[in-house]
Amino acid sequence: MSDERQEVLAAATRARAAAAVLRNISRAQKDAALIAMANALVLHADVIIVANAKDVAAAQENGTDAAIIDRLTLNRERIQAVAQGLRNVAGLPDPVGEVVRGYTLPNGLEVRQLRVPMGVVAMIYEARPNVTVDAAGLSLKSGNCVLLRGSSSAYNTNVELVAVMRSALEASPVPADAIQMAPGTTHEAAKHLMTARGLVDVIIPRGGAGLINSVVEQSTVPVIETGVGNCHVYIDESADIEKAVRIAVNSKTQRTTVCNTAETLLVHESIAARVLPSLLAALKEQGVTIHGDDAFNVFASDADIDHVAATDKDWADEYYSLDIAAAIVPDIDAAIGHIRKWSTGHTEAIVSESASAIRHFTGAVDCAAVMVNASTRFTDGGEFGFGAEIGISTQKLHARGPMGLTELTTTTYIVTGDGHIRS
């Protein structure tokens, strides 16, 4: 066995031991630990920013895309935000011990299904150091230990974040090994984590399609698959013009480097002439480039907004930039057909004042979240009231959509009898 594999398995073994302790720690103790972690992050913000600056400088020297550098960067405001996320999680109900269902059988046996921690959760994710804090907080609150494997581009930042959070646990009954960085920075080290079956209970990849596919295909540990976000906004023929403009612009431009940003705009042909002049003017003001079909680009040309002809790559792309694919569709079914072909199953939105159109769209579109007269940017654990999220699942097993505390638990059946035997 290689030294690298031994290190990974040793860390997983320590997490396994810590998980046995953590599952019996009270909510009050977990919440106090979360508050201590939040306070420590704010207190040590200067040290974290210095470490982060090294990662950002290296990314800039390597010619990393500006969108990725934005995800990588931490400043005081963002550190305050992730610390507040921990405080928010501390204020949420503890799912551990919740009775999912309970009943008494005709033979007198009492059956209760209770939420319990999964045990050891591994996270493999790309250059978003805020995920380091969110994953640690949500895992701890749900009674799980976490092994964190961030990208090498955020290595210095993640080392400091984990060190600060572990130090905050030293005066707590929560074991410091509840939060660990997975050893190693190579692909082989990640593969050792993905194959630590029996020590790691579940692995959650968070990042681009390449990372997610790699984990899904190579892991022998069960995977909760998060997904990329090729999100669509469909403007129906009955849409309110003002709502349509506000929702489409916010969905695309409020923050372009995240997975719930809209990447495609679909407009019913009967409303196009009424909505597109004001919508394209607003998108032009934000610096958006249109990748449109022939019909849409007629309107784009009239609006004097930057535009190019759309290709299949555009319909499939997650831009992470001020670009949006756009098409005029003849009816709602054409919009649904387009979404079915190109969607990643993340978030789709309809802007409509027609109850029948909304029912048809929400019933026909198969994705983790459907927005009705609301921005795609609301698909987020914080916005859903989860305090924070560990990722947005686009699979259909166990967890789907923003994953908060409940999605980090499994269940145990407690069956109580009084000398019962089965005949």
C-alpha positions in Angstrom: 0.0 0.0 0.0 1.4 3.4 -1.0 2.2 6.0 1.7 -0.4 8.3 0.1 -3.1 5.7 0.4 -2.1 5.0 4.0 -2.5 8.7 4.8 -5.9 8.9 3.3 -7.1 5.8 5.0 -5.7 7.0 8.3 -7.6 10.2 8.1 -10.8 8.3 7.2 -10.2 6.0 10.2 -9.8 9.0 12.5 -13.0 10.4 11.1 -14.8 7.1 11.7 -13.8 7.2 15.3 -14.8 10.8 15.7 -18.2 10.0 14.1 -18.9 7.5 16.8 -18.5 10.3 19.4 -20.3 13.0 17.4 -23.5 11.1 16.9 -24.1 11.2 20.7 -23.3 14.9 21.2 -26.3 17.1 22.0 -27.7 19.8 19.8 -26.6 22.5 22.3 -23.0 21.3 22.2 -23.0 21.1 18.4 -24.5 24.6 18.1 -21.9 26.0 20.6 -19.2 24.5 18.4 -20.6 26.1 15.3 -20.7 29.5 16.9 -17.1 29.1 18.1 -16.1 28.2 14.6 -17.9 31.3 13.2 -16.2 33.6 15.7 -12.8 32.1 15.0 -13.1 32.7 11.2 -13.9 36.3 11.8 -11.2 36.7 14.4 -8.6 35.1 12.1 -9.8 36.8 8.9 -6.4 38.5 8.3 -4.6 35.2 8.3 -7.1 33.6 6.0 -6.9 36.5 3.5 -3.1 36.3 3.4 -3.4 32.5 2.6 -6.1 33.2 0.0 -4.0 35.9 -1.7 -1.3 33.3 -2.4 -3.9 31.1 -4.2 -5.4 34.0 -6.1 -1.9 35.2 -7.2 -1.1 31.7 -8.4 -4.4 31.5 -10.3 -3.8 34.8 -12.0 -0.2 33.8 -13.0 -1.6 30.6 -14.5 -4.1 32.6 -16.6 -7.2 31.2 -14.8 -10.5 32.4 -16.0 -11.9 35.4 -14.2 -15.0 33.6 -13.2 -13.0 30.9 -11.4 -10.8 33.5 -9.7 -14.0 35.2 -8.5 -15.1 31.9 -6.9 -11.7 31.5 -5.4 -11.4 34.9 -3.8 -12.1 35.6 -0.1 -12.3 39.0 1.4 -13.6 40.3 4.8 -17.1 40.5 3.5 -17.1 37.0 2.2 -15.5 35.6 5.4 -18.2 37.4 7.4 -20.8 35.8 5.1 -19.5 32.3 5.6 -19.2 32.8 9.3 -22.9 34.0 9.4 -23.8 30.9 7.5 -22.4 28.8 10.4 -24.5 30.9 12.8 -27.5 30.4 10.7 -27.0 26.6 10.7 -26.6 26.7 14.5 -30.1 28.3 14.7 -31.7 25.6 12.6 -33.6 22.6 14.0 -31.4 19.5 14.5 -32.7 16.8 12.2 -31.0 14.0 14.2 -33.6 12.1 16.2 -36.5 13.4 14.3 -39.3 10.9 13.9 -40.0 10.5 10.2 -42.9 8.2 10.9 -44.1 6.1 13.8 -47.0 3.6 14.3 -48.1 0.6 16.2 -48.7 -2.7 14.3 -51.7 -4.9 15.0 -49.4 -7.3 17.0 -48.4 -4.5 19.3 -44.9 -3.8 18.0 -44.1 -0.1 18.0 -42.2 1.1 14.9 -40.4 4.4 14.7 -38.2 5.6 11.8 -35.7 8.1 13.1 -33.2 10.4 11.4 -29.6 9.6 12.2 -26.2 10.8 10.9 -24.7 9.2 7.8 -21.3 9.0 9.6 -18.4 10.1 7.5 -19.0 12.4 4.5 -16.3 13.2 2.0 -16.5 16.3 -0.2 -14.5 16.7 -3.4 -14.9 20.2 -4.9 -13.3 22.9 -7.0 -12.0 26.4 -6.3 -14.7 27.6 -3.9 -13.3 27.9 -0.4 -16.7 28.9 1.0 -17.7 25.3 0.4 -15.0 24.3 2.9 -16.9 26.2 5.7 -20.4 25.3 4.5 -19.6 21.6 4.3 -18.0 21.6 7.7 -20.9 23.3 9.3 -23.7 21.3 7.8 -21.8 18.0 8.4 -21.2 18.9 12.1 -24.8 20.0 12.7 -26.2 16.8 11.2 -23.9 14.7 13.3 -21.4 13.8 10.5 -17.7 14.0 10.3 -16.3 15.5 7.0 -13.2 14.8 4.9 -12.7 17.9 2.7 -10.8 17.6 -0.6 -10.8 21.0 -2.3 -8.9 21.8 -5.5 -5.1 22.5 -5.4 -5.9 26.0 -6.6 -7.4 26.8 -3.2 -5.0 24.7 -1.1 -3.5 27.4 1.0 -6.9 28.9 1.8 -8.4 25.6 2.7 -5.5 24.6 4.9 -6.0 27.9 6.9 -9.8 27.6 7.0 -9.7 24.0 8.3 -7.0 24.9 10.9 -9.0 27.8 12.2 -12.2 25.7 12.5 -10.4 22.7 14.1 -8.7 25.1 16.7 -12.2 26.3 17.6 -13.2 22.8 18.5 -10.4 22.3 21.0 -12.5 23.6 23.9 -15.5 21.7 22.7 -16.8 18.2 23.2 -16.8 17.9 19.4 -13.7 16.0 18.3 -11.4 18.1 16.1 -11.2 15.1 13.7 -14.8 15.8 12.9 -13.3 18.3 10.3 -10.3 17.2 8.3 -8.6 18.0 5.0 -8.2 14.8 3.1 -4.5 14.2 2.6 -2.8 14.7 -0.7 -3.3 17.0 -3.7 -2.9 14.5 -6.6 -5.6 12.7 -8.5 -4.4 9.4 -7.0 -5.0 10.8 -3.5 -8.6 11.7 -4.5 -9.1 8.2 -6.0 -7.9 6.7 -2.6 -10.7 8.8 -1.0 -13.2 7.6 -3.6 -12.4 4.0 -2.9 -12.3 4.1 0.9 -15.5 2.0 1.1 -16.3 1.0 4.6 -14.6 4.1 6.1 -16.4 6.8 4.1 -20.1 6.5 4.0 -20.9 8.9 1.2 -19.0 11.2 -1.2 -20.4 14.4 -2.6 -18.7 16.0 -5.7 -19.3 19.7 -6.3 -17.9 21.5 -9.3 -17.9 21.2 -13.1 -19.1 18.3 -15.2 -15.6 16.8 -15.5 -15.1 16.6 -11.8 -18.6 15.2 -11.1 -18.3 12.6 -13.9 -14.9 11.5 -12.6 -16.2 10.9 -9.1 -19.3 9.1 -10.3 -17.4 6.8 -12.6 -14.4 6.0 -10.3 -15.9 5.9 -6.8 -16.7 2.7 -5.0 -18.2 4.8 -2.2 -21.8 5.8 -2.7 -22.1 9.2 -4.4 -24.7 11.9 -4.1 -24.4 13.5 -7.5 -24.5 17.3 -7.8 -24.9 18.8 -11.2 -24.0 21.7 -13.4 -26.6 24.3 -14.1 -27.8 24.9 -17.7 -30.8 26.8 -16.5 -33.6 28.2 -18.7 -36.0 31.0 -18.4 -39.2 30.6 -20.6 -41.3 33.8 -21.1 -44.8 32.6 -21.9 -47.3 34.4 -24.2 -49.3 35.5 -21.1 -46.3 36.8 -19.2 -46.3 40.2 -17.5 -43.8 42.3 -19.4 -42.3 44.0 -16.3 -42.0 40.7 -14.4 -40.4 39.0 -17.4 -37.7 41.7 -17.8 -36.8 41.7 -14.1 -36.7 37.9 -13.8 -34.7 37.3 -16.9 -32.1 40.0 -16.2 -31.7 38.9 -12.5 -31.5 35.3 -13.5 -28.7 36.0 -15.9 -26.7 38.9 -14.4 -27.1 38.9 -10.6 -24.1 36.6 -10.3 -22.8 34.9 -13.4 -20.3 32.4 -11.8 -22.8 30.1 -10.0 -24.8 27.1 -11.1 -28.3 28.7 -10.7 -27.6 31.5 -13.2 -29.8 31.3 -16.3 -27.9 30.3 -19.5 -30.8 30.1 -22.0 -33.7 32.4 -22.6 -36.8 31.1 -24.5 -39.5 33.5 -25.6 -42.9 32.7 -27.0 -43.2 34.2 -30.5 -46.5 36.0 -29.8 -45.0 38.1 -27.0 -41.5 38.6 -28.5 -42.2 42.0 -30.1 -43.6 43.4 -26.9 -41.1 42.1 -24.4 -37.8 42.0 -26.2 -37.2 45.7 -26.8 -37.1 46.5 -23.1 -35.5 43.2 -22.1 -32.7 43.5 -24.6 -32.1 47.1 -23.6 -31.7 45.9 -20.0 -29.4 43.1 -21.0 -27.3 45.4 -23.1 -26.9 47.8 -20.2 -25.5 44.8 -18.2 -23.0 44.0 -21.0 -24.7 40.7 -22.0 -23.9 39.0 -25.3 -26.7 37.1 -27.1 -26.1 33.7 -28.7 -29.4 33.6 -30.6 -31.2 31.7 -33.2 -32.1 33.4 -36.4 -35.4 34.8 -35.2 -34.0 36.0 -31.9 -31.1 37.7 -33.6 -33.4 39.9 -35.7 -34.5 41.5 -32.4 -30.9 41.6 -31.1 -29.8 43.4 -34.2 -32.6 46.0 -33.8 -31.6 46.5 -30.2 -28.0 46.9 -31.2 -26.9 44.4 -28.6 -23.8 42.2 -29.1 -25.0 38.9 -30.7 -23.7 35.8 -32.5 -25.4 32.9 -34.1 -26.2 30.1 -31.6 -24.8 26.6 -32.1 -25.5 23.3 -30.4 -22.6 24.1 -28.0 -24.4 27.2 -26.9 -27.6 25.3 -26.1 -25.5 23.0 -23.9 -23.1 25.5 -22.4 -22.8 26.7 -18.8 -21.2 30.0 -19.6 -20.2 31.4 -16.2 -20.1 34.8 -18.0 -22.3 37.6 -19.4 -23.4 35.4 -22.3 -26.9 33.9 -22.8 -28.3 31.5 -25.5 -31.7 32.7 -26.7 -34.4 31.4 -29.0 -37.9 32.3 -30.2 -40.3 29.4 -29.7 -43.7 28.9 -31.3 -45.4 27.6 -28.2 -45.0 26.3 -24.7 -44.5 22.7 -25.9 -41.6 23.8 -28.0 -40.0 25.4 -25.0 -40.5 22.3 -23.0 -39.0 20.2 -25.8 -36.0 22.4 -25.9 -35.5 22.2 -22.2 -35.9 18.4 -22.2 -33.1 18.1 -24.8 -30.6 20.5 -23.2 -31.4 20.9 -19.5 -29.0 19.5 -16.9 -32.0 19.0 -14.5 -31.0 21.9 -12.2 -33.5 24.8 -12.4 -36.0 25.9 -15.0 -38.2 29.0 -14.8 -41.5 30.0 -16.4 -42.8 33.6 -16.5 -46.6 33.4 -17.1 -49.9 34.7 -15.9 -51.7 31.6 -17.1 -52.6 29.0 -14.5 -53.0 26.3 -17.2 -49.6 27.1 -18.8 -47.9 27.1 -15.3 -49.5 23.7 -14.5 -48.4 22.3 -17.9 -44.9 23.6 -17.5 -44.3 22.5 -13.9 -45.8 19.1 -14.7 -43.8 18.5 -17.8 -40.4 19.8 -16.8 -38.2 17.3 -15.0 -35.6 19.1 -12.8 -34.6 19.7 -9.2 -36.4 23.0 -9.0 -39.0 24.9 -11.1 -39.4 28.6 -10.6 -42.8 30.2 -11.3 -42.5 33.9 -11.8 -39.3 34.0 -9.9 -35.6 34.1 -10.7 -33.5 31.0 -11.1 -31.1 32.5 -8.6 -33.4 31.4 -5.8 -32.3 27.7 -6.1 -30.0 27.9 -3.1 -29.9 26.4 0.3 -29.7 29.8 2.0 -32.6 31.2 0.0 -34.6 28.0 0.8 -34.1 28.6 4.5 -31.6 25.8 5.0 -29.0 28.2 6.4 -26.4 26.9 3.9 -26.1 24.1 1.4 -23.6 21.4 0.8 -24.5 21.3 -2.9 -27.5 21.1 -5.3 -28.3 17.5 -6.2 -29.6 16.8 -9.7 -30.0 13.1 -9.2 -33.3 11.5 -8.2 -32.2 9.2 -5.3 -32.5 10.3 -1.6 -31.7 14.0 -2.2 -32.7 16.4 -5.0 -32.2 20.1 -5.2 -30.4 22.2 -2.5 -29.0 19.8 0.1 -29.2 21.0 3.7 -29.2 19.2 7.0 -32.0 16.7 6.3 -30.3 15.5 3.2 -27.1 14.6 5.2 -29.0 12.1 7.3 -30.2 8.6 6.8 -32.7 6.7 8.9 -32.9 3.9 11.5 -35.9 1.9 12.4 -36.4 1.4 16.1 -38.8 -1.5 16.7 -40.0 -2.0 20.3 -41.8 -5.1 21.5 -42.6 -6.8 24.8 -41.3 -10.3 24.3 -42.6 -10.5 20.7 -41.5 -13.4 18.6 -42.4 -14.2 15.0 -44.4 -17.3 14.3 
